[in-house]
Amino acid sequence: MRSAALVAATCAALLAAACSRVTTGGAHNAWTVPGTLRIATRQDPENLNSLLGTQDVDEAIAAFWGAFLFRWSDRNELVPELAREIPTVANGGISTDGLTITYHLRPGVKWQDGAPFTSRDVIFTWKAIMNPRNPVVSRHTYDDVSSIDRRDDTTFVVHLKRRFAPFVVEFFGPSNPPAIVLPEHLLRGLSDFAHAAYNDRPIGTGPFRIVSYEKGQRLVMEANDAYWRGPPKLRRIEMLFVANDNTLMTMLQTHRIDFYFHASETLLASLRGIPGTKVMLTPRDRFSDVGFNAGNPALADVRVRQALAYAIDRRALIDKVMHGAALEGWSNHASFSPVYAPNVKRYSYDPAKANALLDGAHVARPLHLTLVSFTGSSTITDAEELMQQQWAKIGVDAAIKNFPSGTLYATLAQGGIEQSGKFDAVIENWSNGADPDDSVLLMCSMAPPAGWNIYHFCDPQLDAAERVALEWNDPQRRRVAFMTVQRIVAEKLPFAVLWYEMQIDVINADLKGYRPSHSITPFWNVWEWSIDTQ
């Protein structure tokens, strides 16, 4: 545990690159299949059309077949993709009043069926996102657009309803959730694409094209040799969806896979002992938290939520559940974020204080709550059981009820557990986008289905601070506003941050070029990956 914690601390200090540790063996494994990468992950995609999906795996898959205007690199930089350059005030891309943004697209890009990609596709996708018949995860950012003018195939101009500082990063860029540009010529005849055949076999402009998909089992992609950057180095990608962490480790040990994506922390010690592989620990701006449904009368009093926070031994969770591969956190922004507020209210483990708060709120014990999360993760199971024991010490009886991740995180229209408010407390994960904008999670207007404020939480002071952060491009002014938001969240606790993740990936040592990003999907440069025995 001590060595894992040391690696985590070192990684946090060296955010410019992912940390890694080679186990035993080296490159040139006999079991490597040149040009073919076999990936496996626990999550099962909710939808291959990432506009309708809410999980990390949906975003990861989209990074192979689709494209954005911009991606976010491992150096924490915005990288043009479908756009030729980043609009700024200096280059004339952003007007002085911040209400008009001009985009210049990369010429010569083609869809994987050979049709040309143009500005019409971007405008079509924006309209599709705003179509109320399409059950997209969020319209945040896109609903700030009043109109888009098309000048020609490679130029369009966005007119905003208001100043919106995160817009350039979030509009078809590394936002949470990120939105892929869709093909007008394939979808324009539909009144909506909620049940379109396209969702199971999307065609994009990305470096790989989907050739087969067996839901819950297997996805196969092949190189798109017409990709605008040139043919990708990998020729074939096979992605398997396996719900059990131990099975995934066995598959890695028996060389059935080359890449265990987002591995379980509980297996970290065993994963480090697999010959010919490399364990990568990447600091992420992704945190795990316990969210509280303040719409439940038992949790409406902030003292009850604070009591539950004081009754959680976070250090024990990091040591026993995360095996040291996590960073302690008290705020909804990571300690390495430029807007991090270091002096927010902290909830050190204190059962006596927790009991006093419950007494002050006149809560009869035992207090019965339902604690939910997603199935298939030994990390989640261990965290739930440990928290259940900790809460029992203050007279809280937490019944554990878990759901497949696709059910837990589904949209309101699909009956998602979180979006429908069918929980008292939930252990969940959240990733901020590349921009620190967190309004979709916290503002009163972001209650489902508009956003992801699943907590029935509404605070006018927080909303006022969020509006400043959303409207002003001045970094210092935004930083002060975000620090106010963090203080309110820590005091009023729509959710309590448990830890910040170190993403664990285990890869075949023959895989080259994997440089995971610290925000949104780590798969930002998939066209550069290669695997060979030479």
Residue pairs with C-beta under 8 A, 6 or more apart in sequence:
1 319
1 323
1 324
2 324
3 324
4 268
4 323
4 324
4 325
5 318
5 324
7 19
7 21
7 281
7 324
7 325
7 502
8 281
8 283
8 324
8 325
8 326
8 327
8 502
9 327
10 19
11 18
11 19
11 281
11 282
11 283
11 502
12 283
12 327
12 335
12 336
15 76
15 283
15 336
15 518
16 74
16 75
16 76
17 74
17 515
18 74
18 280
18 281
18 282
18 515
18 516
18 522
19 280
19 281
19 282
19 283
20 278
20 279
20 280
20 281
21 272
21 278
21 279
21 280
21 281
22 278
22 279
22 509
23 271
23 272
23 273
23 274
23 275
23 276
23 277
23 278
23 279
24 273
24 274
24 275
24 276
25 275
25 276
25 277
25 509
26 276
26 509
27 509
27 510
28 510
28 533
28 534
29 255
29 276
29 508
29 509
29 510
29 533
30 533
31 255
31 276
32 258
32 508
32 510
32 531
32 532
32 533
33 258
33 531
34 531
34 532
34 533
34 534
35 234
35 235
35 236
35 531
35 532
36 234
36 235
36 236
36 237
36 238
36 531
37 234
37 236
37 237
37 238
37 258
37 259
37 511
37 529
37 531
38 237
38 238
38 239
38 240
38 256
38 257
38 258
38 259
39 237
39 238
39 239
39 240
39 257
39 258
39 259
39 261
40 239
40 240
40 241
40 242
40 248
40 251
40 252
40 257
40 259
40 260
40 261
41 57
41 60
41 239
41 240
41 241
41 242
41 248
41 260
41 261
41 262
42 241
42 242
42 243
42 244
42 245
42 248
42 262
42 264
42 376
42 377
43 55
43 56
43 57
43 241
43 262
43 405
44 57
44 215
44 216
44 241
44 243
44 404
44 405
44 406
45 53
45 55
45 57
45 58
45 61
45 215
45 219
45 241
45 406
46 52
46 53
46 54
46 55
46 58
46 405
46 406
46 409
46 410
47 53
47 58
47 199
48 58
48 61
48 62
48 65
48 199
48 200
48 201
48 202
48 210
48 213
48 219
49 180
49 182
49 193
49 196
49 198
49 199
49 202
50 58
50 59
50 61
50 62
50 66
50 177
50 178
50 179
50 180
51 125
51 128
51 129
51 134
51 136
51 137
51 179
51 180
51 182
52 134
52 135
52 136
52 137
52 193
52 194
52 199
52 411
53 59
53 62
53 137
53 177
54 137
54 177
54 409
54 410
54 411
54 416
55 405
55 406
55 409
56 262
56 429
56 431
56 521
57 241
59 177
59 178
59 520
59 521
60 261
60 521
60 522
60 523
61 219
61 239
62 178
62 180
62 204
62 206
62 521
63 71
63 206
63 521
63 523
63 524
63 526
64 206
64 207
64 208
64 221
64 237
64 523
64 526
65 112
65 202
65 203
65 204
65 206
65 208
65 209
65 210
65 221
66 180
66 181
66 202
66 204
66 205
66 206
67 81
67 82
67 109
67 180
67 181
67 204
67 205
67 206
68 81
68 82
68 172
68 173
68 174
68 178
68 179
68 180
68 181
69 80
69 81
69 82
69 83
69 103
69 122
69 171
69 172
69 173
69 181
70 78
70 79
70 80
70 81
70 83
70 86
70 168
70 169
70 172
70 173
70 174
71 78
71 79
71 81
71 173
71 174
71 517
71 524
71 525
72 78
72 79
72 173
72 174
72 434
72 517
72 519
72 520
72 524
73 79
73 515
73 517
73 524
73 525
74 515
74 516
74 517
74 518
74 524
74 525
76 434
76 517
76 518
76 519
78 86
78 168
78 169
78 173
78 174
78 434
79 524
80 86
80 106
81 106
82 105
82 106
82 109
82 117
82 122
82 172
82 181
82 205
83 103
83 104
83 105
83 106
84 104
84 105
84 106
84 107
84 154
85 91
85 93
85 104
86 93
86 168
87 93
87 94
87 101
87 102
87 103
87 168
88 94
89 95
89 96
92 102
93 101
93 102
93 103
93 104
94 100
94 101
94 102
94 168
95 101
97 163
98 160
98 163
98 164
98 165
98 473
99 159
99 160
99 162
99 163
100 157
100 158
100 159
100 160
101 157
101 158
101 160
101 167
101 168
101 171
102 155
102 156
102 157
102 158
103 119
103 122
103 155
103 156
103 157
103 158
104 154
104 155
105 117
105 118
105 119
105 122
105 153
105 154
105 155
105 156
106 154
106 228
107 153
107 154
108 228
109 116
109 117
109 205
109 228
110 116
110 117
110 205
110 226
110 228
111 117
111 183
111 185
111 186
111 203
111 204
111 205
112 203
112 204
112 205
112 206
112 209
112 224
112 226
113 183
113 186
113 203
114 226
115 183
115 185
116 153
117 181
117 183
117 205
118 153
118 154
119 150
119 151
119 152
119 153
119 154
119 155
119 156
120 150
120 153
120 184
121 181
121 182
121 183
121 184
122 148
122 156
122 172
122 181
123 148
123 150
123 156
124 182
124 184
124 187
124 188
125 172
125 179
125 180
125 181
125 182
125 184
126 142
126 145
126 148
128 134
128 182
128 187
128 193
129 136
129 139
129 142
129 179
130 139
130 142
130 143
131 192
133 191
133 192
133 194
134 192
134 193
134 194
135 194
135 411
135 413
135 414
135 449
136 411
137 177
137 411
137 452
138 177
138 440
138 450
138 451
138 452
139 450
140 170
140 175
140 439
140 440
140 446
140 450
140 451
141 164
141 166
141 167
141 170
141 171
141 175
142 171
142 179
144 160
144 161
144 162
144 164
144 167
145 158
145 159
145 160
145 161
145 171
146 159
146 160
146 161
147 159
148 156
148 157
148 158
148 159
149 156
149 157
149 159
150 156
151 157
158 167
158 171
160 167
162 471
163 470
163 471
163 472
163 473
164 470
164 471
165 435
165 437
165 469
165 470
165 471
165 472
165 473
165 478
166 175
166 433
166 435
166 437
166 470
169 175
169 433
169 434
169 435
170 433
170 435
170 437
172 178
172 179
172 180
172 181
173 434
174 433
174 434
174 435
174 517
174 519
174 520
175 433
175 434
175 435
175 437
175 520
176 430
176 431
176 432
176 433
176 440
176 520
178 433
178 520
178 521
180 202
180 204
181 204
181 205
182 193
182 202
183 203
183 204
186 198
186 203
187 193
187 196
187 198
190 196
193 199
200 213
200 215
201 210
201 213
202 210
203 209
205 227
205 228
206 224
206 227
206 526
207 223
207 224
207 227
207 229
207 232
207 526
207 527
208 221
208 222
208 223
208 224
208 232
208 234
208 237
208 526
209 221
209 222
209 223
209 224
210 219
210 220
210 221
211 220
211 221
211 222
212 218
212 219
212 220
213 219
213 220
216 241
217 240
217 241
218 238
218 239
218 240
218 241
219 238
219 239
219 241
220 236
220 237
220 238
220 239
221 236
221 237
221 239
222 235
222 236
222 237
223 231
223 232
223 234
223 235
223 236
224 231
224 232
225 231
227 527
229 527
230 527
232 526
232 527
232 528
232 529
233 513
233 527
233 528
233 529
233 530
234 526
234 529
234 530
234 531
240 251
240 257
242 248
242 251
243 375
243 376
244 376
245 263
245 264
245 266
245 267
245 376
245 377
245 378
245 379
246 267
246 378
248 257
248 260
248 263
248 264
249 260
249 263
249 267
249 270
249 271
251 257
251 260
252 260
252 271
252 274
252 277
252 506
253 274
258 507
258 508
258 510
258 511
258 531
259 505
259 506
259 507
259 508
259 511
260 271
260 505
260 506
260 507
261 505
262 503
262 504
262 505
263 271
263 504
263 505
263 506
264 377
264 378
264 379
264 504
265 321
265 322
265 323
265 325
265 326
265 379
265 504
266 321
266 323
266 378
266 379
266 382
267 378
268 279
268 323
268 325
268 504
269 323
271 277
271 279
271 504
271 506
272 279
274 506
276 508
276 509
276 510
277 506
277 507
277 508
277 509
278 506
278 507
278 508
278 509
278 511
279 504
279 505
279 506
280 503
280 504
280 505
280 506
280 507
280 514
280 516
281 325
281 502
281 503
281 504
282 502
282 503
282 505
282 516
282 518
282 522
283 327
283 334
283 336
283 500
283 502
283 518
284 334
284 431
284 500
284 501
284 502
284 503
284 518
284 519
284 522
285 333
285 334
285 336
285 337
285 431
285 432
285 500
285 518
285 519
286 429
286 430
286 431
286 432
286 500
286 501
286 503
287 329
287 332
287 334
287 429
287 430
287 497
287 498
287 499
287 500
287 501
288 326
288 383
288 427
288 428
288 429
288 497
288 498
288 499
288 500
288 501
289 332
289 427
289 428
289 429
289 430
289 495
289 496
289 497
289 498
290 308
290 312
290 371
290 387
290 425
290 426
290 427
290 428
290 495
290 496
290 498
291 418
291 423
291 425
291 426
291 428
291 454
291 455
291 494
291 495
292 299
292 305
292 308
292 424
292 425
292 455
292 493
292 494
292 495
292 496
293 299
293 421
293 423
293 424
293 425
293 426
293 454
293 455
293 456
294 300
294 305
294 455
294 456
294 457
294 494
295 421
295 455
295 456
296 424
298 304
298 363
298 367
298 369
298 424
299 305
299 369
299 424
299 425
301 361
301 363
302 491
302 492
302 493
303 357
303 358
303 360
303 361
304 357
304 358
304 361
304 363
304 367
305 492
305 493
305 496
306 347
306 354
306 357
306 493
307 353
307 354
307 355
307 357
307 358
307 361
307 363
307 394
308 354
308 391
308 396
308 425
308 496
309 347
309 493
309 496
310 347
310 348
310 349
310 350
310 351
310 353
310 354
310 357
311 349
311 351
311 354
311 390
311 391
311 393
311 394
311 396
312 347
312 349
312 387
312 390
312 391
312 496
312 498
313 349
313 386
313 390
314 328
314 349
314 498
314 499
315 328
315 349
316 349
316 386
316 390
317 383
317 386
317 387
317 498
317 499
318 324
318 326
318 328
318 499
320 382
320 386
321 379
321 382
321 383
321 386
322 379
322 499
325 501
325 502
325 504
326 499
326 500
326 501
326 502
327 334
327 335
327 499
327 500
327 501
327 502
328 499
328 500
329 335
329 497
329 498
329 499
329 500
330 344
330 345
330 346
330 347
330 490
330 497
331 340
331 341
331 344
331 486
331 489
331 490
331 497
332 430
332 432
332 438
332 441
332 485
332 486
332 489
332 495
332 497
333 339
333 340
333 341
333 432
333 436
333 438
333 482
333 486
334 340
334 500
335 342
335 500
337 432
337 436
338 436
338 475
338 479
339 436
339 478
339 479
339 482
339 483
339 486
340 486
341 482
341 483
341 486
341 487
344 486
344 487
344 489
344 490
344 491
345 487
345 490
345 491
346 490
347 496
351 390
351 393
351 394
354 394
355 394
355 395
358 365
358 367
358 394
358 395
365 394
365 395
365 396
366 395
366 396
366 397
367 395
367 396
367 397
368 397
368 399
369 391
369 396
369 397
369 398
369 399
369 424
369 425
370 398
370 399
370 401
370 423
370 424
370 425
371 384
371 387
371 388
371 398
371 399
371 400
371 401
371 423
371 424
371 425
371 426
371 427
372 400
372 401
372 402
372 403
372 408
372 417
372 422
372 423
372 425
372 426
372 427
373 380
373 383
373 384
373 402
373 403
373 408
373 426
373 427
373 428
374 380
374 402
374 403
374 404
374 405
374 408
374 409
375 402
375 403
375 404
375 405
376 404
376 405
380 402
380 427
381 402
383 427
383 498
384 398
384 400
384 402
384 427
385 400
387 398
387 427
388 398
388 400
391 397
391 398
392 398
398 425
402 408
403 417
407 415
407 416
407 417
408 416
408 417
408 418
408 426
408 428
409 416
409 418
410 416
410 417
410 419
411 419
411 448
411 449
412 419
412 420
412 448
412 449
413 449
417 423
417 426
418 426
418 428
418 452
418 454
419 448
419 449
419 452
419 454
420 448
421 448
421 454
421 456
426 454
427 498
428 495
429 501
430 441
431 519
431 520
432 438
432 519
433 519
433 520
434 519
434 520
436 469
436 478
436 482
437 469
437 470
438 466
438 482
438 485
439 446
439 451
439 466
439 469
439 470
440 446
440 451
440 452
440 453
441 451
441 452
441 453
442 453
442 457
442 462
442 466
442 485
442 489
442 494
443 451
443 453
443 462
443 463
443 466
444 453
444 458
444 459
444 460
444 463
445 451
445 463
446 452
446 453
447 453
447 454
447 456
447 458
448 454
453 494
455 494
455 495
457 492
457 494
459 488
459 492
461 484
461 488
462 484
462 485
462 488
462 489
465 481
465 482
465 484
465 485
465 488
466 481
466 485
468 477
468 478
468 480
468 481
469 478
469 481
469 482
469 485
472 478
472 481
489 495
503 516
503 522
505 514
505 516
505 522
507 514
508 531
510 531
510 532
510 533
511 529
511 530
511 531
512 529
512 530
512 531
512 532
513 525
513 528
513 529
513 530
514 529
515 524
515 525
515 528
516 522
516 523
516 524
517 523
517 524
